[in-house]
Amino acid sequence: MSDFIISVEHLCKSVSDSTGTLDILKNIDFALKARETAAIVGASGSGKSTLLSIIAGLDTPTGGTVRLGQQDLFALDEDARAALRAHQVGFVFQSFQLLGNLTALENVMLPLELDGRKDARKAATEMLERVGLSQRLGSYPKVLSGGEQQRVALARAFVVKPAVLLADEPTGSLDFATGETIMALMFDLNREQGTTLVLVTHDPAIAARCDRRITIEAGRIVANSTHAEH
């Protein structure tokens, strides 16, 4: 039995069009243990976000394997992958991805309601209080600041107590001070829940806060170091 929560083995991703084939990811290998935090870093276009999408099962690889726990993601059909995601994976995006026609509370309740949770309202309210938004439960995203929207997104991601949290440039749309506050909150929530965190970032300071840094260049891992090594 593996003690890794995420295992990526020989992962490749290519896309073809009339001009030929582009290799986006080339033979990616790494594994993360439960509670580990990892930053995926590299230049724009290096394949970071594609890798994150494949780990989430939102995109499919051309070759290789991704396991969440013992489950081979791509041995599952799309519906089964979606069900696994709903129970085990949380997401935080640069663009927040909140539903504009739902209040902050309704956005956070949504994944719980989809899972049939009877305590959705109570759990979502408590989570929004935890991220400092107890006064904004009934507010729609359009009247929230960027930092407040990202707090709602954090609450929505963590409310299901995911085994894995995936974050794609979570501070990319925020000013420096707001971004610092959001990252501190994300790492606090991560410790409280014992989540395995994988985040894509351009920010060396954010990467330095993670246990592991995985550097990608042109679709290949060129460095995979633990905090003690970098």
ABEGO torsion letter per residue (X at the ends): XBABABBBBGBBBBBBBAAEBBBABBGBBBBBBBGBBBBBBEBBGAGAAAAAAAAAGABBBABEBBBBEABBAAABBAAAAAAAAAAABBBBBAAGGBBAABBAAAAAAAAAAAAGBAAAAAAAAAAAAAAGAAAAAABBAAABBAAAAAAAAAAAAAAAGBABBBBBGAAAABBAAAAAAAAAAAAAAAAAAGBBBBBBBABAAAAAABABBBBBBGGBBABBBBAAAX
